[in-house]
Amino acid sequence: MENPSRISLRKSARMGGLTSARAVRAVGMTAGFLSFLIPLSGFAVDAPTFRGDARHTGVYDAAGVPKLTGVKWTFHTEGRVIASTAIHGDSVYVGSTGGVMYAIDRAAGTARWKYDAKARIASSPAIAGGLVYFDAFDGNFYAVDEATGQLKWKFKTGGEHRFSATHLHGSQPATETMPDPWDCYLSSPVVWNGTVYFGSGDGNVYALDAASGELKWKSKTGDVVHASPAIADGVVFIGSWDSYFYALDAASGGLKWKFKTGEDPDIHNQQGIQSSAVVMDGMVYFGCRDAHLYALDEQTGQMKWSYSTKGSWIIASPAVRDGKVYFTTSDTGRLYEADAKTGAILFSVNFKGWPLFSSPAIAGDTVYVGSTAGTLNAVDLKSQAVGWTFATETAKKNGPALTTPEGKPDYASVFASDFYDDIMAGYVKLLSMGPILSSPVVVDNVIYVGSVDGNVHALD
């Protein structure tokens, strides 16, 4: 292996798709609650759960913002905003790594209430039956009152932790077990038929009574579960870091089928399912760290097709509409449109290698997606090109120092070597750009999205 001082780190330290020591070596080193459907105010449409609905389609029945006019408001939180917003009635709900869940006035962008869980929140909330549900890194699952923010109940899981492995992403020392910093999201709950479902770092998928928090069932997987469950036709669909994708009976938790994805046992770089699934037209779509997008038969789990990105993780959740599936990649930084039945690529948009962890959202003729460059991008589906880009103030301030003259990530200035501590220091540098890891939510003619600099933005 080359001396770290000689590494250009033109592709270095793959942490969540940022090209890693492993890649460097390859180059030179080589019908839930009805409240889901009923608006509570004069606002026309809600988006009270991750990806808009229980199937996680990522499609919003909204006009959206085909042309950006400005920022309606910006709300600053304590900590970082990694999770996505949920919209219900006249409030926007979002958690932060500062340990606080916020209810924000949808019109004014001011705080209505906040609940201090005193633990990092990276779970997108779900709102149903007058309660706001979310997970936190203290190993508790919370239900707070939608109107007041007062705690109604909490449920203790077996404990939270990130996916960990030896020689993670090719980092040194090779025999040391390391937590993955890009395992940054917690499972976002979904409510269906009076039950709230979520995954946990303890390796279980949980089903709790939505009103009381009483355990209905739990189903054990082989590793961390931070993907978010999708529900369709009485079945829970969810992936695990154990490299299996599961279909569980929503009533009992019984296994209907499971599907094995790829592994990378030597470096633990390209394995595990972080992406959440979408269920549409008898098919289940999800991304995997083994650098594939998978399309499985909903009933049997049989693979219908897969698309290889040739080494780039698919962290984000896909979106599906009108026979097309939209998905993004990590270190190749691309948005793809594929035929939902065959997997044939119809077009792609290149974001100059900036990893895309933000799940795409569709409204009208536009796909919205955030990037680690601290930008939200609107891709026009007719022209198949970026129509507009919004950059956070933090990205404008700190981005140039971490960007090459060609507009690509300047990994040489980010990562000093493949030693784990240096990779972590580089990770913190990248966060200083205020990346958008949160997935945009589109309601009416406004886009709501969070950024790692702690802000929630309402764009119109």
VENBEL-V811600 format. One record per helix or strand of 2 or more residues. SS is the DSSP state (H for helix, E for strand). FROM is the first residue (numbers start at 0). TO is the last residue. If there is no record, write none. Layout:
BEGIN
ss = [SS/SS]
from = [FROM/FROM]
to = [TO/TO]
END
This chain:
BEGIN
ss = [H/H/H/E/E/E/E/E/E/E/E/E/E/H/E/E/E/E/E/E/E/E/E/E/E/E/E/E/E/E/E/E/E/E/E/H/H/H/H/E/E/E]
from = [3/20/33/70/85/90/99/110/125/130/139/150/163/167/176/189/194/203/214/229/234/243/254/277/282/291/302/318/323/333/344/360/365/374/384/392/399/410/419/440/445/454]
to = [5/26/35/75/87/94/104/115/127/134/144/155/165/169/178/191/198/208/219/231/238/248/259/279/287/296/307/320/327/338/349/362/369/379/390/397/401/412/430/442/449/458]
END
